[in-house]
Amino acid sequence: MPADILVIEDNVANLELMLYLLRAFGHRAEGRADGLRGVEAALENRRDLVLTDVLMPGIDGFGVAERFKSEPRLRETRLVAVTALAMVGDRERIIAAGFDGYISKPIDPETFVAQVDAHLPFELRSAPRGRAKAPSAPEERAPKAPVATILIADDRAHNRRLIVDVITSAGYASLEAADGVRALELALERSPDAIVTDLSMPELDGVELLRALRRDPRTASTPIVLYTASTGGAPMRDFMALYDIRHVIEKPAEPQAILATIAAVLAPAR
């Protein structure tokens, strides 16, 4: 029987990755982006386990733990910190605050679900236990050395971080650019194996970036993936054909779709 798990995490990329992994292994998982809404969600529905970040704006993880201890309806709910705090004494401080345990950040997709299962009763653990896999199909295994490098160009930090977190967990190297000018610089300087780009960016937008990339002999044949919410219709198909673009990651993106697309775009080169 799957567990009912609530995840409280203000980093969108981390939240989506944890929810994906938990759901992939059969758990019922729901997320909240801040401590206050997390406490409210826990009060609305009883959970088998609550995972919470510690360093959050507003009510942080210690504030969440305090609410859990003071609220009779939450005292029996297991609360686990998911945190990058690793200084001497941090573990003792976390446990003293009322947490039932903690999982270190950055999370490892290969072991994360097994770590969560360790805080659940045996009958609520996922199966097979202790063998959590990264969000990828067997044919999408992490690349062998030399590691492929992917350039992600998007002016929104949370969009970049989602893709970066997912692909680096699968063994890829990443480069980030918040605008088209920087993306072009990195593409010419670092020669990435593939480029994932949004179309709406400051300084140099995605269309201008594509033109520049295709004009330069150094990047003329570099595989490009569009990262966009606009994916349908003849105009988009014609646009993709014009710039020799064969792959799209549609926003909002699931981790599995991201990895599948990266594997597909790199397959010819391998």
C-alpha positions as protocol buffer text, in pm:
chain_id: "A"
residue {
  index: 1
  type: MET
  ca { x: 0 y: 0 z: 0 }
}
residue {
  index: 2
  type: PRO
  ca { x: 151 y: 337 z: -97 }
}
residue {
  index: 3
  type: ALA
  ca { x: 219 y: 607 z: 156 }
}
residue {
  index: 4
  type: ASP
  ca { x: 57 y: 951 z: 159 }
}
residue {
  index: 5
  type: ILE
  ca { x: 349 y: 1197 z: 163 }
}
residue {
  index: 6
  type: LEU
  ca { x: 355 y: 1577 z: 178 }
}
residue {
  index: 7
  type: VAL
  ca { x: 667 y: 1761 z: 53 }
}
residue {
  index: 8
  type: ILE
  ca { x: 733 y: 2122 z: 163 }
}
residue {
  index: 9
  type: GLU
  ca { x: 1002 y: 2283 z: -51 }
}
residue {
  index: 10
  type: ASP
  ca { x: 1038 y: 2638 z: -185 }
}
residue {
  index: 11
  type: ASN
  ca { x: 1274 y: 2543 z: -471 }
}
residue {
  index: 12
  type: VAL
  ca { x: 1046 y: 2452 z: -761 }
}
residue {
  index: 13
  type: ALA
  ca { x: 1298 y: 2225 z: -933 }
}
residue {
  index: 14
  type: ASN
  ca { x: 1372 y: 2031 z: -613 }
}
residue {
  index: 15
  type: LEU
  ca { x: 1002 y: 2001 z: -534 }
}
residue {
  index: 16
  type: GLU
  ca { x: 912 y: 1867 z: -879 }
}
residue {
  index: 17
  type: LEU
  ca { x: 1198 y: 1619 z: -876 }
}
residue {
  index: 18
  type: MET
  ca { x: 1106 y: 1480 z: -532 }
}
residue {
  index: 19
  type: LEU
  ca { x: 739 y: 1452 z: -624 }
}
residue {
  index: 20
  type: TYR
  ca { x: 824 y: 1278 z: -948 }
}
residue {
  index: 21
  type: LEU
  ca { x: 1046 y: 1021 z: -778 }
}
residue {
  index: 22
  type: LEU
  ca { x: 795 y: 947 z: -502 }
}
residue {
  index: 23
  type: ARG
  ca { x: 507 y: 907 z: -747 }
}
residue {
  index: 24
  type: ALA
  ca { x: 716 y: 693 z: -980 }
}
residue {
  index: 25
  type: PHE
  ca { x: 753 y: 442 z: -697 }
}
residue {
  index: 26
  type: GLY
  ca { x: 384 y: 434 z: -616 }
}
residue {
  index: 27
  type: HIS
  ca { x: 355 y: 681 z: -331 }
}
residue {
  index: 28
  type: ARG
  ca { x: 83 y: 945 z: -320 }
}
residue {
  index: 29
  type: ALA
  ca { x: 280 y: 1269 z: -306 }
}
residue {
  index: 30
  type: GLU
  ca { x: 166 y: 1629 z: -284 }
}
residue {
  index: 31
  type: GLY
  ca { x: 376 y: 1945 z: -260 }
}
residue {
  index: 32
  type: ARG
  ca { x: 362 y: 2291 z: -106 }
}
residue {
  index: 33
  type: ALA
  ca { x: 607 y: 2573 z: -179 }
}
residue {
  index: 34
  type: ASP
  ca { x: 627 y: 2731 z: 168 }
}
residue {
  index: 35
  type: GLY
  ca { x: 606 y: 2637 z: 534 }
}
residue {
  index: 36
  type: LEU
  ca { x: 272 y: 2801 z: 612 }
}
residue {
  index: 37
  type: ARG
  ca { x: 88 y: 2632 z: 326 }
}
residue {
  index: 38
  type: GLY
  ca { x: 261 y: 2308 z: 416 }
}
residue {
  index: 39
  type: VAL
  ca { x: 130 y: 2319 z: 772 }
}
residue {
  index: 40
  type: GLU
  ca { x: -218 y: 2405 z: 642 }
}
residue {
  index: 41
  type: ALA
  ca { x: -209 y: 2109 z: 401 }
}
residue {
  index: 42
  type: ALA
  ca { x: -98 y: 1875 z: 680 }
}
residue {
  index: 43
  type: LEU
  ca { x: -387 y: 1991 z: 896 }
}
residue {
  index: 44
  type: GLU
  ca { x: -638 y: 1941 z: 614 }
}
residue {
  index: 45
  type: ASN
  ca { x: -543 y: 1579 z: 547 }
}
residue {
  index: 46
  type: ARG
  ca { x: -354 y: 1333 z: 764 }
}
residue {
  index: 47
  type: ARG
  ca { x: -23 y: 1222 z: 607 }
}
residue {
  index: 48
  type: ASP
  ca { x: 193 y: 920 z: 666 }
}
residue {
  index: 49
  type: LEU
  ca { x: 505 y: 1133 z: 631 }
}
residue {
  index: 50
  type: VAL
  ca { x: 594 y: 1499 z: 579 }
}
residue {
  index: 51
  type: LEU
  ca { x: 925 y: 1598 z: 418 }
}
residue {
  index: 52
  type: THR
  ca { x: 1029 y: 1960 z: 459 }
}
residue {
  index: 53
  type: ASP
  ca { x: 1316 y: 2182 z: 358 }
}
residue {
  index: 54
  type: VAL
  ca { x: 1475 y: 2369 z: 649 }
}
residue {
  index: 55
  type: LEU
  ca { x: 1596 y: 2692 z: 491 }
}
residue {
  index: 56
  type: MET
  ca { x: 1281 y: 2858 z: 355 }
}
residue {
  index: 57
  type: PRO
  ca { x: 1148 y: 3214 z: 356 }
}
residue {
  index: 58
  type: GLY
  ca { x: 865 y: 3291 z: 597 }
}
residue {
  index: 59
  type: ILE
  ca { x: 809 y: 2990 z: 819 }
}
residue {
  index: 60
  type: ASP
  ca { x: 1125 y: 2781 z: 784 }
}
residue {
  index: 61
  type: GLY
  ca { x: 1162 y: 2413 z: 862 }
}
residue {
  index: 62
  type: PHE
  ca { x: 1217 y: 2475 z: 1231 }
}
residue {
  index: 63
  type: GLY
  ca { x: 898 y: 2679 z: 1237 }
}
residue {
  index: 64
  type: VAL
  ca { x: 716 y: 2389 z: 1070 }
}
residue {
  index: 65
  type: ALA
  ca { x: 852 y: 2152 z: 1336 }
}
residue {
  index: 66
  type: GLU
  ca { x: 735 y: 2387 z: 1611 }
}
residue {
  index: 67
  type: ARG
  ca { x: 383 y: 2395 z: 1463 }
}
residue {
  index: 68
  type: PHE
  ca { x: 379 y: 2016 z: 1442 }
}
residue {
  index: 69
  type: LYS
  ca { x: 477 y: 1982 z: 1809 }
}
residue {
  index: 70
  type: SER
  ca { x: 219 y: 2235 z: 1927 }
}
residue {
  index: 71
  type: GLU
  ca { x: -73 y: 2109 z: 1718 }
}
residue {
  index: 72
  type: PRO
  ca { x: -240 y: 1794 z: 1864 }
}
residue {
  index: 73
  type: ARG
  ca { x: -353 y: 1678 z: 1519 }
}
residue {
  index: 74
  type: LEU
  ca { x: 6 y: 1678 z: 1390 }
}
residue {
  index: 75
  type: ARG
  ca { x: 204 y: 1543 z: 1683 }
}
residue {
  index: 76
  type: GLU
  ca { x: 187 y: 1184 z: 1559 }
}
residue {
  index: 77
  type: THR
  ca { x: 280 y: 1269 z: 1199 }
}
residue {
  index: 78
  type: ARG
  ca { x: 639 y: 1179 z: 1113 }
}
residue {
  index: 79
  type: LEU
  ca { x: 837 y: 1485 z: 1007 }
}
residue {
  index: 80
  type: VAL
  ca { x: 1168 y: 1452 z: 819 }
}
residue {
  index: 81
  type: ALA
  ca { x: 1399 y: 1738 z: 723 }
}
residue {
  index: 82
  type: VAL
  ca { x: 1546 y: 1744 z: 371 }
}
residue {
  index: 83
  type: THR
  ca { x: 1836 y: 1983 z: 411 }
}
residue {
  index: 84
  type: ALA
  ca { x: 2181 y: 2090 z: 301 }
}
residue {
  index: 85
  type: LEU
  ca { x: 2277 y: 2174 z: 662 }
}
residue {
  index: 86
  type: ALA
  ca { x: 2589 y: 1969 z: 724 }
}
residue {
  index: 87
  type: MET
  ca { x: 2789 y: 2157 z: 986 }
}
residue {
  index: 88
  type: VAL
  ca { x: 2892 y: 1999 z: 1314 }
}
residue {
  index: 89
  type: GLY
  ca { x: 2592 y: 2003 z: 1545 }
}
residue {
  index: 90
  type: ASP
  ca { x: 2332 y: 2051 z: 1270 }
}
residue {
  index: 91
  type: ARG
  ca { x: 2202 y: 1693 z: 1300 }
}
residue {
  index: 92
  type: GLU
  ca { x: 2159 y: 1728 z: 1675 }
}
residue {
  index: 93
  type: ARG
  ca { x: 1986 y: 2064 z: 1629 }
}
residue {
  index: 94
  type: ILE
  ca { x: 1746 y: 1915 z: 1372 }
}
residue {
  index: 95
  type: ILE
  ca { x: 1651 y: 1621 z: 1593 }
}
residue {
  index: 96
  type: ALA
  ca { x: 1620 y: 1845 z: 1900 }
}
residue {
  index: 97
  type: ALA
  ca { x: 1378 y: 2068 z: 1706 }
}
residue {
  index: 98
  type: GLY
  ca { x: 1132 y: 1780 z: 1679 }
}
residue {
  index: 99
  type: PHE
  ca { x: 1218 y: 1617 z: 1347 }
}
residue {
  index: 100
  type: ASP
  ca { x: 1208 y: 1238 z: 1327 }
}
residue {
  index: 101
  type: GLY
  ca { x: 1509 y: 1230 z: 1094 }
}
residue {
  index: 102
  type: TYR
  ca { x: 1670 y: 1403 z: 801 }
}
residue {
  index: 103
  type: ILE
  ca { x: 1780 y: 1343 z: 442 }
}
residue {
  index: 104
  type: SER
  ca { x: 2080 y: 1533 z: 309 }
}
residue {
  index: 105
  type: LYS
  ca { x: 2075 y: 1763 z: 6 }
}
residue {
  index: 106
  type: PRO
  ca { x: 2143 y: 1754 z: -278 }
}
residue {
  index: 107
  type: ILE
  ca { x: 1922 y: 1449 z: -304 }
}
residue {
  index: 108
  type: ASP
  ca { x: 2046 y: 1151 z: -504 }
}
residue {
  index: 109
  type: PRO
  ca { x: 1770 y: 1022 z: -734 }
}
residue {
  index: 110
  type: GLU
  ca { x: 1924 y: 674 z: -714 }
}
residue {
  index: 111
  type: THR
  ca { x: 1872 y: 650 z: -336 }
}
residue {
  index: 112
  type: PHE
  ca { x: 1615 y: 916 z: -245 }
}
residue {
  index: 113
  type: VAL
  ca { x: 1309 y: 690 z: -239 }
}
residue {
  index: 114
  type: ALA
  ca { x: 1493 y: 429 z: -34 }
}
residue {
  index: 115
  type: GLN
  ca { x: 1588 y: 700 z: 216 }
}
residue {
  index: 116
  type: VAL
  ca { x: 1225 y: 808 z: 239 }
}
residue {
  index: 117
  type: ASP
  ca { x: 1110 y: 447 z: 277 }
}
residue {
  index: 118
  type: ALA
  ca { x: 1337 y: 411 z: 578 }
}
residue {
  index: 119
  type: HIS
  ca { x: 1110 y: 657 z: 763 }
}
residue {
  index: 120
  type: LEU
  ca { x: 791 y: 466 z: 678 }
}
residue {
  index: 121
  type: PRO
  ca { x: 634 y: 155 z: 830 }
}
residue {
  index: 122
  type: PHE
  ca { x: 725 y: -160 z: 637 }
}
residue {
  index: 123
  type: GLU
  ca { x: 378 y: -198 z: 485 }
}
residue {
  index: 124
  type: LEU
  ca { x: 390 y: 153 z: 335 }
}
residue {
  index: 125
  type: ARG
  ca { x: 730 y: 126 z: 170 }
}
residue {
  index: 126
  type: SER
  ca { x: 771 y: 121 z: -206 }
}
residue {
  index: 127
  type: ALA
  ca { x: 865 y: -193 z: -394 }
}
residue {
  index: 128
  type: PRO
  ca { x: 1133 y: -284 z: -476 }
}
residue {
  index: 129
  type: ARG
  ca { x: 1281 y: -114 z: -171 }
}
residue {
  index: 130
  type: GLY
  ca { x: 1628 y: 37 z: -175 }
}
residue {
  index: 131
  type: ARG
  ca { x: 1656 y: 37 z: -554 }
}
residue {
  index: 132
  type: ALA
  ca { x: 1531 y: 380 z: -650 }
}
residue {
  index: 133
  type: LYS
  ca { x: 1625 y: 475 z: -1003 }
}
residue {
  index: 134
  type: ALA
  ca { x: 1675 y: 814 z: -1158 }
}
residue {
  index: 135
  type: PRO
  ca { x: 1374 y: 929 z: -1362 }
}
residue {
  index: 136
  type: SER
  ca { x: 1478 y: 760 z: -1685 }
}
residue {
  index: 137
  type: ALA
  ca { x: 1394 y: 452 z: -1887 }
}
residue {
  index: 138
  type: PRO
  ca { x: 1656 y: 176 z: -1932 }
}
residue {
  index: 139
  type: GLU
  ca { x: 1756 y: 307 z: -2275 }
}
residue {
  index: 140
  type: GLU
  ca { x: 1814 y: 652 z: -2120 }
}
residue {
  index: 141
  type: ARG
  ca { x: 2103 y: 559 z: -1894 }
}
residue {
  index: 142
  type: ALA
  ca { x: 2350 y: 826 z: -1790 }
}
residue {
  index: 143
  type: PRO
  ca { x: 2604 y: 878 z: -2067 }
}
residue {
  index: 144
  type: LYS
  ca { x: 2947 y: 721 z: -2054 }
}
residue {
  index: 145
  type: ALA
  ca { x: 3265 y: 924 z: -2051 }
}
residue {
  index: 146
  type: PRO
  ca { x: 3327 y: 1166 z: -2204 }
}
residue {
  index: 147
  type: VAL
  ca { x: 3024 y: 1324 z: -2040 }
}
residue {
  index: 148
  type: ALA
  ca { x: 2793 y: 1518 z: -2271 }
}
residue {
  index: 149
  type: THR
  ca { x: 2758 y: 1889 z: -2191 }
}
residue {
  index: 150
  type: ILE
  ca { x: 2419 y: 2057 z: -2232 }
}
residue {
  index: 151
  type: LEU
  ca { x: 2372 y: 2434 z: -2251 }
}
residue {
  index: 152
  type: ILE
  ca { x: 2040 y: 2557 z: -2106 }
}
residue {
  index: 153
  type: ALA
  ca { x: 1928 y: 2908 z: -2208 }
}
residue {
  index: 154
  type: ASP
  ca { x: 1624 y: 3056 z: -2032 }
}
residue {
  index: 155
  type: ASP
  ca { x: 1574 y: 3388 z: -1856 }
}
residue {
  index: 156
  type: ARG
  ca { x: 1375 y: 3228 z: -1573 }
}
residue {
  index: 157
  type: ALA
  ca { x: 1601 y: 3074 z: -1310 }
}
residue {
  index: 158
  type: HIS
  ca { x: 1351 y: 2810 z: -1195 }
}
residue {
  index: 159
  type: ASN
  ca { x: 1311 y: 2682 z: -1553 }
}
residue {
  index: 160
  type: ARG
  ca { x: 1688 y: 2646 z: -1587 }
}
residue {
  index: 161
  type: ARG
  ca { x: 1726 y: 2482 z: -1248 }
}
residue {
  index: 162
  type: LEU
  ca { x: 1465 y: 2217 z: -1324 }
}
residue {
  index: 163
  type: ILE
  ca { x: 1651 y: 2099 z: -1632 }
}
residue {
  index: 164
  type: VAL
  ca { x: 1994 y: 2135 z: -1471 }
}
residue {
  index: 165
  type: ASP
  ca { x: 1893 y: 1932 z: -1164 }
}
residue {
  index: 166
  type: VAL
  ca { x: 1739 y: 1657 z: -1375 }
}
residue {
  index: 167
  type: ILE
  ca { x: 2020 y: 1618 z: -1629 }
}
residue {
  index: 168
  type: THR
  ca { x: 2305 y: 1645 z: -1378 }
}
residue {
  index: 169
  type: SER
  ca { x: 2140 y: 1374 z: -1166 }
}
residue {
  index: 170
  type: ALA
  ca { x: 2168 y: 1152 z: -1476 }
}
residue {
  index: 171
  type: GLY
  ca { x: 2537 y: 1228 z: -1526 }
}
residue {
  index: 172
  type: TYR
  ca { x: 2535 y: 1508 z: -1781 }
}
residue {
  index: 173
  type: ALA
  ca { x: 2735 y: 1828 z: -1743 }
}
residue {
  index: 174
  type: SER
  ca { x: 2551 y: 2159 z: -1774 }
}
residue {
  index: 175
  type: LEU
  ca { x: 2602 y: 2523 z: -1872 }
}
residue {
  index: 176
  type: GLU
  ca { x: 2349 y: 2797 z: -1791 }
}
residue {
  index: 177
  type: ALA
  ca { x: 2263 y: 3125 z: -1961 }
}
residue {
  index: 178
  type: ALA
  ca { x: 1996 y: 3374 z: -1856 }
}
residue {
  index: 179
  type: ASP
  ca { x: 1987 y: 3554 z: -2191 }
}
residue {
  index: 180
  type: GLY
  ca { x: 2064 y: 3499 z: -2557 }
}
residue {
  index: 181
  type: VAL
  ca { x: 2389 y: 3696 z: -2557 }
}
residue {
  index: 182
  type: ARG
  ca { x: 2542 y: 3481 z: -2283 }
}
residue {
  index: 183
  type: ALA
  ca { x: 2406 y: 3166 z: -2446 }
}
residue {
  index: 184
  type: LEU
  ca { x: 2580 y: 3252 z: -2773 }
}
residue {
  index: 185
  type: GLU
  ca { x: 2906 y: 3327 z: -2590 }
}
residue {
  index: 186
  type: LEU
  ca { x: 2898 y: 2993 z: -2408 }
}
residue {
  index: 187
  type: ALA
  ca { x: 2804 y: 2804 z: -2724 }
}
residue {
  index: 188
  type: LEU
  ca { x: 3103 y: 2945 z: -2910 }
}
residue {
  index: 189
  type: GLU
  ca { x: 3348 y: 2919 z: -2619 }
}
residue {
  index: 190
  type: ARG
  ca { x: 3253 y: 2578 z: -2477 }
}
residue {
  index: 191
  type: SER
  ca { x: 3109 y: 2385 z: -2777 }
}
residue {
  index: 192
  type: PRO
  ca { x: 2828 y: 2206 z: -2589 }
}
residue {
  index: 193
  type: ASP
  ca { x: 2697 y: 1876 z: -2724 }
}
residue {
  index: 194
  type: ALA
  ca { x: 2342 y: 2014 z: -2732 }
}
residue {
  index: 195
  type: ILE
  ca { x: 2159 y: 2338 z: -2659 }
}
residue {
  index: 196
  type: VAL
  ca { x: 1820 y: 2371 z: -2489 }
}
residue {
  index: 197
  type: THR
  ca { x: 1674 y: 2718 z: -2539 }
}
residue {
  index: 198
  type: ASP
  ca { x: 1364 y: 2920 z: -2464 }
}
residue {
  index: 199
  type: LEU
  ca { x: 1238 y: 3155 z: -2737 }
}
residue {
  index: 200
  type: SER
  ca { x: 1152 y: 3457 z: -2520 }
}
residue {
  index: 201
  type: MET
  ca { x: 1467 y: 3601 z: -2364 }
}
residue {
  index: 202
  type: PRO
  ca { x: 1615 y: 3950 z: -2306 }
}
residue {
  index: 203
  type: GLU
  ca { x: 1912 y: 4097 z: -2492 }
}
residue {
  index: 204
  type: LEU
  ca { x: 1904 y: 3840 z: -2772 }
}
residue {
  index: 205
  type: ASP
  ca { x: 1584 y: 3640 z: -2802 }
}
residue {
  index: 206
  type: GLY
  ca { x: 1562 y: 3275 z: -2896 }
}
residue {
  index: 207
  type: VAL
  ca { x: 1497 y: 3339 z: -3266 }
}
residue {
  index: 208
  type: GLU
  ca { x: 1799 y: 3569 z: -3298 }
}
residue {
  index: 209
  type: LEU
  ca { x: 2006 y: 3318 z: -3103 }
}
residue {
  index: 210
  type: LEU
  ca { x: 1909 y: 3040 z: -3342 }
}
residue {
  index: 211
  type: ARG
  ca { x: 2001 y: 3251 z: -3643 }
}
residue {
  index: 212
  type: ALA
  ca { x: 2341 y: 3329 z: -3495 }
}
residue {
  index: 213
  type: LEU
  ca { x: 2405 y: 2966 z: -3402 }
}
residue {
  index: 214
  type: ARG
  ca { x: 2317 y: 2836 z: -3745 }
}
residue {
  index: 215
  type: ARG
  ca { x: 2525 y: 3102 z: -3924 }
}
residue {
  index: 216
  type: ASP
  ca { x: 2843 y: 3021 z: -3734 }
}
residue {
  index: 217
  type: PRO
  ca { x: 3031 y: 2710 z: -3862 }
}
residue {
  index: 218
  type: ARG
  ca { x: 3125 y: 2620 z: -3505 }
}
residue {
  index: 219
  type: THR
  ca { x: 2762 y: 2572 z: -3402 }
}
residue {
  index: 220
  type: ALA
  ca { x: 2586 y: 2518 z: -3735 }
}
residue {
  index: 221
  type: SER
  ca { x: 2535 y: 2147 z: -3667 }
}
residue {
  index: 222
  type: THR
  ca { x: 2493 y: 2157 z: -3287 }
}
residue {
  index: 223
  type: PRO
  ca { x: 2166 y: 1983 z: -3188 }
}
residue {
  index: 224
  type: ILE
  ca { x: 1911 y: 2232 z: -3054 }
}
residue {
  index: 225
  type: VAL
  ca { x: 1605 y: 2163 z: -2840 }
}
residue {
  index: 226
  type: LEU
  ca { x: 1327 y: 2418 z: -2799 }
}
residue {
  index: 227
  type: TYR
  ca { x: 1211 y: 2468 z: -2439 }
}
residue {
  index: 228
  type: THR
  ca { x: 870 y: 2627 z: -2486 }
}
residue {
  index: 229
  type: ALA
  ca { x: 500 y: 2618 z: -2407 }
}
residue {
  index: 230
  type: SER
  ca { x: 414 y: 2677 z: -2776 }
}
residue {
  index: 231
  type: THR
  ca { x: 459 y: 2345 z: -2955 }
}
residue {
  index: 232
  type: GLY
  ca { x: 177 y: 2297 z: -3204 }
}
residue {
  index: 233
  type: GLY
  ca { x: 66 y: 2408 z: -3547 }
}
residue {
  index: 234
  type: ALA
  ca { x: 214 y: 2444 z: -3893 }
}
residue {
  index: 235
  type: PRO
  ca { x: 401 y: 2770 z: -3818 }
}
residue {
  index: 236
  type: MET
  ca { x: 595 y: 2601 z: -3539 }
}
residue {
  index: 237
  type: ARG
  ca { x: 675 y: 2300 z: -3759 }
}
residue {
  index: 238
  type: ASP
  ca { x: 799 y: 2531 z: -4035 }
}
residue {
  index: 239
  type: PHE
  ca { x: 1006 y: 2729 z: -3785 }
}
residue {
  index: 240
  type: MET
  ca { x: 1169 y: 2413 z: -3652 }
}
residue {
  index: 241
  type: ALA
  ca { x: 1243 y: 2289 z: -4002 }
}
residue {
  index: 242
  type: LEU
  ca { x: 1404 y: 2622 z: -4094 }
}
residue {
  index: 243
  type: TYR
  ca { x: 1656 y: 2590 z: -3812 }
}
residue {
  index: 244
  type: ASP
  ca { x: 1691 y: 2211 z: -3826 }
}
residue {
  index: 245
  type: ILE
  ca { x: 1531 y: 2160 z: -3485 }
}
residue {
  index: 246
  type: ARG
  ca { x: 1387 y: 1814 z: -3428 }
}
residue {
  index: 247
  type: HIS
  ca { x: 1310 y: 1809 z: -3057 }
}
residue {
  index: 248
  type: VAL
  ca { x: 1097 y: 2007 z: -2813 }
}
residue {
  index: 249
  type: ILE
  ca { x: 1068 y: 2004 z: -2434 }
}
residue {
  index: 250
  type: GLU
  ca { x: 722 y: 2133 z: -2356 }
}
residue {
  index: 251
  type: LYS
  ca { x: 667 y: 2352 z: -2051 }
}
residue {
  index: 252
  type: PRO
  ca { x: 585 y: 2253 z: -1783 }
}
residue {
  index: 253
  type: ALA
  ca { x: 822 y: 1958 z: -1824 }
}
residue {
  index: 254
  type: GLU
  ca { x: 833 y: 1624 z: -1642 }
}
residue {
  index: 255
  type: PRO
  ca { x: 1182 y: 1496 z: -1551 }
}
residue {
  index: 256
  type: GLN
  ca { x: 1131 y: 1178 z: -1752 }
}
residue {
  index: 257
  type: ALA
  ca { x: 1039 y: 1380 z: -2063 }
}
residue {
  index: 258
  type: ILE
  ca { x: 1349 y: 1596 z: -2020 }
}
residue {
  index: 259
  type: LEU
  ca { x: 1581 y: 1296 z: -1999 }
}
residue {
  index: 260
  type: ALA
  ca { x: 1410 y: 1117 z: -2286 }
}
residue {
  index: 261
  type: THR
  ca { x: 1451 y: 1424 z: -2509 }
}
residue {
  index: 262
  type: ILE
  ca { x: 1817 y: 1474 z: -2418 }
}
residue {
  index: 263
  type: ALA
  ca { x: 1889 y: 1107 z: -2485 }
}
residue {
  index: 264
  type: ALA
  ca { x: 1713 y: 1129 z: -2822 }
}
residue {
  index: 265
  type: VAL
  ca { x: 1892 y: 1444 z: -2936 }
}
residue {
  index: 266
  type: LEU
  ca { x: 2232 y: 1299 z: -2844 }
}
residue {
  index: 267
  type: ALA
  ca { x: 2167 y: 954 z: -2991 }
}
residue {
  index: 268
  type: PRO
  ca { x: 2289 y: 1032 z: -3347 }
}
residue {
  index: 269
  type: ALA
  ca { x: 2621 y: 1162 z: -3213 }
}
residue {
  index: 270
  type: ARG
  ca { x: 2674 y: 839 z: -3023 }
}
